[in-house]
Amino acid sequence: MVARLPTRATLRRSPASPEAAAPRRPPAPWLVSPQSAGSAIHGEVPTGGGFKRGVVPQQRPARHRSARLFARRGITSLPVPVERKDFKTGAIFKAWQFLQGEWVCYLPRTASKMSPSTETVRMSRNFGLLMFGIAAGSTLGLFLWQPWADTTAAEPPKFGESRGGSPEPDTEPAAPTQFAEGRGNAAGANVKAIPFDGDRAIKYLKELCDIGPRISGSDGMKKQQELLTKHFEKHGATVSQQKFQGKQPSQQQAVPMTNLIAKWHPDKSKRLILCAHYDTRPIADQEAERAKWNKPFLSANDGTSGVAFLMEMAHHIKDLPCAYGIDIVLFDGEEFVFNTTGGFGAFGTDDYFLGSEHFGRTYDTERRKHPWNYEGAVLFDLFAAKNARLAVEGHSAALAPNLVEEIWKTAAALKAKSFVYERGFRRGVDVMDDHIALNRYGIPAVDIIDFDYAHWHKLSDLPDQCSVAQMSEVANVITTWLQNKK
């Protein structure tokens, strides 16, 4: 048994009070200094090797600060805990006691909170080791088994490819024509044919590439911004520039960046975004020879094709029958990456998608200040190559499934062969791109992309890799979807 203290109900301020001898539950051991010493009373006390009958030093007023508070109230006698010299307190000491068979449990014998009885229970060392082994084994078994993981819901059905990139035989993707069966005519009865000029789009693409590299903050980027601003304003858009500073960990200085926003029908409160990035990468980091990385890199299909496509779309947006206002947004800072190694995973230490991140954060911050709202966004990237395969990108399917269904359903009805209702690419299922930031800030966004493009981030990404027919097919799908969008 352990020594007892007066209960709160019978305690008096005077240390000489006769009620001071009334029983009380022992306080927490950290309230008393272990240095107290004096005469002894008999009792069961823990010693270095376990529990045995011995003596407890006479109790003196505690020297610890929290115990002095008790002394001022008349509590001058507290039990003295016995502490080991190698460990003081904390979880490590308790675990060591447990394994050494020195764990002390105070078990109440009565239901009264004022005068509980306690007893000391000693557990054997073997029993402590047994309990520790059972707990460790159970934890390891649960970690390996993972009964909480729902493996059946890892991937949506009928998207064909696993994360490794190889098609699974038991999940054959539905053919594009089957995707639209039983869902009505996606093309619609009153859809206006839009005379998208693919040859003119390719002409715009070559004009942009003739400027040379358009790296963020460079003279080439400034020339491109002037050209695009005049072009969109000429075709009825209200153009604004969203300026910000882009700083990469690998670079000493921040770089001025600009998102370009062209609005048609600004009076409409429900709006859609057609977007692309319009900066080019500083290095061709997918070239096998490191010496080629710093050569001029035009990036024709990677970004520039999206800008040229939207330049041609500007000819038709003003008169396009659509219930939504349409904004063309060109993101800066998507390709402003210098260090591609040494960071988390395969991404390096530099940040990605600076322009879309700034755009999404600004939209989310100022959402209550403007009377309009973005209902969706379509990103065009690496989509214009010959024989492009526009599969469903993984993040798009997960974050904006309704938009994916609407667009790929429209493509199936129009028999657009490049749109394939399968999930992912040989390089991977989920593609990190500008649409991630838009989704994060509340704008449902899909990425129309062929991530298996063979010339990605290579010097061979030139205008002759892009196709008039491919641009025209994508335009047919998008203009039809815009007219059907309710």
Secondary structure by P-SEA (a helix, b strand, c coil): ccccccccccccccccccccccccccccccccccccccccccccccccccccbbbbccccccccaaaaaaaaacccbbbbbbbbccccccaaaaaaaaaaccbbbbbbccccccbbbbbbbbbcaaaaaaaaaaaaaaaaaaaaaccccccccccccccccccccccccccccccccccccccccccccbbbbbbccaaaaaaaaaaaaaacccccccaaaaaaaaaaaaaaaaaccccccbbbbbbbccccbbbbbbbbbbbccccccccccccccccccccccccccccccccccccccccaaaaaaaaaaaaccccccccbbbbbbbbcccccccccccccccccccccaaaaaaaaaaaaaacccccccccbbbbbcccccccccccccaaaaaccaaaaaaaaaaaaaaccccccccccccccccccccaaaaaaaccccccccccccccccccccccccccaaaaaaaaaaaaaaaaacc
